[in-house]
Amino acid sequence: MVKVFLVEDEIVIRENICQMVPWAEYGFALCGEAGDGEMALPLILKEKPDVLITDIRMPFMDGLELSQIVRKELPDTKIVIISGYDDFNYAKTAITIGVEEYLLKPVSRQDFVEVLEKIRGRFEEENAQRDYYEKFEQDMQQYEQYSRRDFFEKLVSGNVGLNEIYGQAEQLQIDLTASAYNIILFSMNRKEKRESWTDTYSQKETEVWEQVERFIQDREEFLMFRHQAFSYAILVKGAEGQIDALTEECALHLKGLFEKSGERFYWFLASGKSVGRLSMVSESYENALKVFTQRHLRPDHYIHYNQTAFEAEEDGKVDLQDVDAAAMDTEVVHTFLSNGLLEETGSFVEDYFSMIGESALESRMFRQYVVLNIHFCTVSFIQKLGYGKEQLRTDLGLEAGHKDPVAAAKRTAEGILKKGIELRDESSKNRYRTVLEVALDFIGKNYMDADMSLNKAARAANVSANHFSALFSQGMNQTFIEYLTELRMKKAKELLRCTDMRSGQIALEIGYKDSHYFSFLFKKTQGCTPSDYRNQRGDAK
C-alpha cells in the first residue's frame, strides 16, 4: 500500500477528500491528516508517507513551506498541491520545490484518482528501477569476484609492488586505506558424504553464506575474498590500536553464525598476526595459513596466531604429551582426505603426529600402527570413490634402517595421504565435468528467465550454491554471472543485427525486465549502447 497524508485547513473539504476516494481500491492507505502545516509536520516525519497532499493557504505554516521541509527531510515523498488560487507564482514555486502535481479546487473525483494512479505508476517504476540497479550492483560484485581473487593472491604473495596493488585496488573500487591490517581465513563444509568432493544443494547452507556476505558488506573494515576452492579470506583493516579488537569482533560474529547453523556443518576460523603496513599483509596471511591447517584436526574452532596448536578455547591448555592413541579418530583422516589440499599434507602429518604425542611415537610398533591406520582409512576413502585398493601402492616399511624412524613414518604417512588426495582430485575432475555439463545445459535453456540465478543453476546441478560458485569459476575461468551476462549479450547482439526488435523487446527476450538496465549493462560490457551497436552493423565491440 502507498501511504498518503492529507493536510487541509477546511474541515469540510478535508472530510470530502477522505470520503471521496476508495483508497484501498486504488492501492493507497490514508495514514494521517491535519488542519495546518505546523500540526502536520511532526506527524509526517513520524509516519513517513509516500505521498503528501496539501493545500497552499493555511494558517501557521502554509503548504509551500511544509513542502520545502518535507522535500528536504523525506526526499522520496511525492507532493501534490491543491489550491483554490489560480496564481502562476504558486505554481512556479511548487515546480521549484519539486512538487509532483498542482491541482486547482474544486477537484473532481476523476481528476483526483487520475493523479493518484499516475503517482502510483511512478512509484512502481521507481521501485522497479531501484530493484534492478541493486541487482546490477550485486551482479557486478559477482562479475568482479574472479578479479578480486587474483588481486588477493597478489596482495598476500608479498612479491607484487605496492603501486600495482593500489592500482588494481582502484580498478576494483577496493579501499585499502588503514594504519593496520590482519587476515582471517575461514571455511564451512557439509558433514555428510565425507568421501565426496562436494555435496547436494542445501538451502540452509545458502542462507548461512548469505548472512555472512551481508555482515561483511555492511562493514567497511572487512573485505572478503575467495581464498581456495572452498574457503574464504577476510582482510581486516583499521586503526592500529583497534585492529585486534576488529579481528576478534569479525571472527566471533562469524563463529556465532556458523554455530547457529547446527551440527550439519564443519567450520573453522583462523586469524593471523596484525601488521602495521600493507606491504606486510603477507606475514599476517602466512600466520593465518599456518593456523588454518589445523581445521582438519580441530573442526568447529576459532584459533588465532598466538594460541598453541591445540589450545582449547574454553577449557584451558592441553598438554600434548598426555594425548594417547585414543586421540586418533579415523574421522580426522577422512576429513582431511575430503577437504585437504595436496600442499597441506606435510603440515597435516606434522600436526597429527604431534597431537598423538612424542612419547607414544617412540614405540616402533605404535608408529607402525599409526601408519597402518592412515593407510586403511585412505583405502576405505578411495574405495568409496570407486577405486580399487591396488591404486594405493605404498611401501609401508620405509622407516626400516633410518636414523630418524619417526621422520620416516611421517614421510610414509604423507605419501599415503598425497596419493589419496590425488585420486580424489582425479575423481573430482570427472564429477566437475558432469556438474558443469548439467549446469551449462540448464543455463543455455533458461538464460532468458529474468529470475535466473546462481542458486537456480546450483539446484539444477544438485550441488550447494557455495561449491557450485567455486567449481564454475575453476572450470570456466569466469564467474557464473560473467558467463550468464556474456551469453545474454551474445544473443542481444544477434537480435540487434538480425531483427528490427526494439531495445525493450530484446531486453525481455534475453532475461531483463527493464530496458534501461539492459542498456546500462550492454554499454558496461560491450563498450557501446545497443542503438550504437545496431547502427554500426556489428562493427562495435
N, C-alpha and C positions, 0 to 999 in steps of 0.2 A: 504494500500500500504506500502511496505517495502522501506524505503528511503535509497538511495545509493549515496555516494560521491566518486568521481574519482580523483586521483592525479597521473599525468603522465607528465614528462617534455618534452617528444617528442610530438609535436602537432599532427603530422600525426597519430601516434599510438592512442593518446587520442581521436581524432575525429573518428577514425576507430572503437574503442570500443563503443563510444557513438552511432554510427550508426549501429553497428553490431547486437546489442541486441534489440529486440522489448520489451522494459522494461515493459510497461503496460500489455502486453500479459502474462507475467510471474508473475505479481503481484508486480512489482517494480516501483519505481519512481526515476529518476536521479535528485537529489536535488541540485547538485553543482559539480564543477570541478575546478582544479587548476594545475599550472605547477610545483610547488615545495612545500615541506612541510611547509616552513615558511609562504607562502601565504595561504596555505590551512588551517592551524591550527585555526585562528580566525573564519573562515567560518564554519569549522567543529563544533567548540564549540557553534556557534550560531544555526546551523541547527540541531545538534544532530542526525546525520544519524544513521540508524540501521546497515548499512554495509559501511565499508571503504575499497575501492580498491586502492592500492598504489604501485607504482614502488619502487625499493630499491635505485638505484643510481640516485640521483637528487642533484642539487646544493643547497647551503644554509642550507637545512635540509633534510637528506635522509629519506627513508621510514621507516627504523627501529627506528630512533629517533622519528619520528612522531608517529609511532605505540605505542611506550612506553608511550608517553604523553597522547595519546588518550585512551590507556588502563587504565591509572590512572584516567583521568578526566571523561571518559564515559565507565565504565567497561562493560556495556551491549552491546556496539557496536562490531559487528563481523568484523574481519580484514582479508582481502585477499591480499597476497603479490604476485605481478607479477614482475618477474626479468628475464633478459636475461643472467644472470650469474649462471651457474650450480656449485655453490660453497657450500659445506657442511656447512661451518661456518655460512653462511647466514641462511640456513635452521635451524641450531641448535639455533641460536639467535632468529629466528622467533618463534620457538616452545617455547623457554623460555619466550618470551613476552606473548604468548597465542594467536598467530595468528591461524585463523581457517583453512586457505588453503594457499598453497605455489605453485604457478604455474610458469612454465618456458615459456618465449617467444620463438617463436610465439605461441599465444594461439588461438586455433580454436574456432569457434562459438559454436560447440557442447560441447567442454570441459568447456567453459565459462558458458554456460547455465546449464550444469550439476552441476557445483559448486554453481551457484545461487539457483537452485532448492533445492540442498542439504541444503544450509543455510536457505532458506525459511522454509523448513521442520523442522529444528531445532528451528526456531523462533516460529512456530506453536506449537511445542511440549512444548517448554519452557513456552509459554503463557498459554497453557492448564494446565500445571503443576502449574503455578502461580495462575491461577483461582481456581484450585481445592484446593490448600493449603490455599488460602484465604477463600474459602468456609469452609474448615475444621476448620480454626480458628473461623469463625462465628458459626459453629456448636458446637464447644467446648464451646464457650461462652454461647450458649443456653443450652448446656449439663450441665453446671455448675450453671445454673440460680437457680435451686432449692436449691443447697447447699449455694449459695450466700444469698438467703433469710433467710435460717436458721442461717447463720453467722451474718446477720444484726440484727436479733431478739436477738441473744446473745449479740451483741455489745451494743444495746440500752437498754437492760434489766437492766444493772448495777449489775447483780448477777453472772457474769462469770469472772473468774480471767484473768488478762492480759496475762499470759503465754498461756492459752488456746486460747484467742483471736488472739494473734500473731501467734500461731502455725497453726490455721485454716486459717488465712490470708496468710501464706506462702504456704500452700497447694493449695489455690485458686489463688495464684500469685497476691495478692492484696497488694499494697504498702501503708502502713498506716503512714509512716514517715512524721511528721509535728510537728510544735510547737503550732498549734491552729486548732480548728475544729468547724464546725457548721452543722446543719441539715436543709434541705429543704424538705418539703412534698408537693406533687402536684398530681392533678387528672385532667382528661379531660373526659367528658361524653357527649354522644349524647343528644340533647334536645327532640328528637322525642320519642314517646312511653314512656312517663314518668312513666306509671304504670308497665312497664316491667323491668325485671332484666337485660335484655341485649338488643341488637339492631341488625339490619341486617348488612351485610357486607358493609363497606364503604371504597372505595379506597382513598378518601380524608383523612379520619382519619388515614389510614395506612401510607400515605405519611407524615402526621404531626409527627407520632410517629417515623418514620424513620429519620426525620430531628432532632428530639430530641436526638435519640440514636447517630447519627453522631456527634452532638455537644458535647455530654458527652464523647464519645470515643476519641475525638481529644484533650481533656484537661485532663492532669494527676491530676489536682487539684480536679476533680469531679469524684465521684464514685456513680453509680446509682444502686439501688436495688428495687425489688418489695416490696412494703410496705404491703398493704392489697390487697384484690382481684382486685380492680380496681384503685389503687393509687400507687404512687412510692415515693421513698425517695432518696435524694442525700446527700452523705457525702461530705462536702466541707472541704478541708484540705489545709493548707498553713502557711505562716509566721504570727506571732501574730499581727503584725501591718497591715497586708493585708487581714486578714480573712473576715472582714466585707465588704470590697470592693469586694472580690471574691464572697461572698454570694450574694451581690446586683447584680453583673455582671451576675451571673448564673440565678438568678430569673428573671431579666429583659429580658434576652435573651429568656428564655422560655416563658415569658409573650408575647414577640413580636411574637414568633412562633404561640402561641395559638390565638392571636388577628388576625393574617393573615388568620387563618382557617375560618373566617367569623362568622356568628351568628348561626351556626348549632350546636355549642358545648357549654357546660358549662365547665369552667375551674376555678381552684383555686390554689394558691400558698401560702404556709405558711413557714416562716423561724424561727428558734429558736434563742437563745442567744449563741454567740460564747463562747467557753471554751478553756482553755489552756492545758488540759490534755486529753488523750484518755479515761482515766477512768471516765471522767466527761461528755462524749458524751451523756450519758443517760439523763443528765439535759437539754442539748440542745434539745434532742428529746422530752422530756416532754413539754418544752416551745412550740415547733413547733406543737405538737399534740394538745395542748390546743387551739392554734390559728386555727388549721386545722378544728376543729368542726364548725367554722364559715362558712365553704364552703356551708352549706345548707341555710344560711341566706344571704350570700354576694357572690354569684357566680360571676365569671369574675373579681376576685380581687387578688392582691398580698398584703398580710399583714404580717408584721414581728413582732417579740415578743414585741417590745416596743411601738406598736401602741395600742390605746384603742380598745375595742372590735368592735366598729362600726365607727372608724375614717375613714373619706373619704380620698382617696389617693390624690385627686387633689383639692377637693372643701373645704378643711378645716375640723375642728372638728364638729361633730354633737351633739347637746345637746339632750340626750336621753329623757329628760322629755318633750320635745316638740313633740315627736313622739306619734301619736294617733292611733285610730282604723284603719285608712286608711293604716297603715303600715302592716296590717295583710293580706297580699296577700296569697290566698289559694295555689298559686304555690309554695310558700316556704315549706308548709307542704307536698305537693305532691312530691317535690324534695327530701325532707328528707326521706319520705317513700320509694322512688325509690332507693336511693343510700346510705342512712344512715346505720350505724351498730347498733346492739342492745345495745352494751355497750356505745354508744354515746348518747343514748336517754335522759339521765338525763341532760347532758351538753347542748344539743339542747334546751330542755324545758327551762332551766335557761336563755339561751341567747335569746330565743324567747320572753319570758315574759319581759326580760329587754328591748328588742327592743320596745315593746309596751309602756312601761313606768310605773313606780311605781305609779304615781298619778292616772292614769286611772284604775289600778287594785284595788284601794281602794273601788271601787264600786262593790258590790256583783252582781248586775245584769250584769255588764260588764264582770266580771270574768266568770260568767256562759256562757255568750255569747262567750267568748274566748274558753272555754272548748267544748261547743257545735259545734263551728266552726271546731275545731280539730276533733271532733267525726264524723261530717258529711263528712269532707274531707277524713277521714280514711275509712268510709263506702263506699264512691264512689270509693276509691282506690281498696279495696278488692273485690268489685263487678266486677270491670274490670278484676280482676284476676280469676273470676269465682266462688267466694264465695258469700254466702248469708249474708245479714246484721245481721242475728241472730248469726253469728260467732263472732261478736264483742260484747260480753256480758260484759258491764261495768256499774257499779253503778255511775251515774252522780251526785249523791247527797252526795258525800263523805266529802265535806267540812263542812256540817252541824254540829254544835256543837264543831268545832275545835277552839282552841285558836288562831291558825295561819291559817286563811282561805286561804290566798294566797299560803302558802306551801301546803295545802290540794288540792287546784286547780292544782298546779303543779304536785302533785302525780297522780291525776286523769288523767291529760293530758299525763303524762309519761306512765301510764298503757295502755291507748288507743293506743298510738303510738307503744309501745312494742308489743302489740297484732297484730297490722297491719304488723309490720316487721316480726314477727314470721310466719304469714300466707304467707307473700311474700316469705320468705325463704323456706317454705314448698312447695309453688308453684314452686320455682326456682329449687328445687331438682328434681322434676318431669321433668322440662324442661331440666335440666342438662343431665339427662339420655337420653332423646330424642336426644339432640345435640351430645352427646358423641357416641351414637349408630350410628348415621348418619356418624359422622367423622371417627369412627373406621372402619365402613364398607367401606368407601371411601379409607382410608389408606390401609386396607387389600387388596383391589382390585388394588391399584395403587402404592404400595410401590416400585415396580421395575422401576417406572418412575424416570429418573435422575433429572427431574425438580420438583419432589415432594417437597412441602414446607408448612410451617405453613399457609401462605396466601392461598394456594390452598385448604387446608383442611378447613380453615375458610369459604372460599367461598362456598364449597360443603355443609357445615352445615348452611350456610347463617347467620353467625354472624360476628361481627367485629374481625379482627385479634388480637387486643389487649385483648378483652374479651375472645376470644377463648383460647388464651395462658393461661390466668388465670384459666379459667374453666377446661382446660385439666389438668393443674398441680394439681388443687384441687381434681378433680375426679379420676385421675390416679396415684397420688402421684409421678409423674415424669413429666419432661418436654416433649413437643412434639418431640424434636429431640432425646431425650433419648429413647422414645418409638419407633420411626422410626428406629433408629440405632439398637436397640435390635431386632426388627422384621427382619431387613435385615441380621444381624449377625446370627440369628437363622436359616434362610434359607441358608445362606452361609455354616454353619456347616453341615447342612443336605446334601448339594451338595458335600461338601468335603468328607463326609463319604460314600455317596452312589453312586457317579459318578466319572468318570475319567476326568471331565472337568478341564481345566486349570484355574489358578487363574484369568487371564484376562477375560476368558469367564464367570466365576462366578461373577466377578465384574459387567459386563454388565447385567447379568441376574437379579441382585438384585438392580440395580439402580445407579451404579458408573461407569462413563465413563472411569476412569483412574485406571488401575490395581495397580499402586504404591500407590495411595490414598486409595484404598480399603485395601491393605496390611497394610498400616500405621494405618488405623482406626481399622482393625481387631486386630492388636497387642495391640493397645491402650486399646481396650475394652475387649479383651479376654485373654490377657497376653501371647500370643504366635503368631507366624506367621501362615498364612494359611497352608504352607507346613509342619510346625512342627505339627500343629493340625491333618493334614491328616496322617502323619507318626505315630502319637501316637494313631491313630484309635479311636478318640473321647475321649481319657482319659484326654486331656487338658481341661483347664477351658472353 
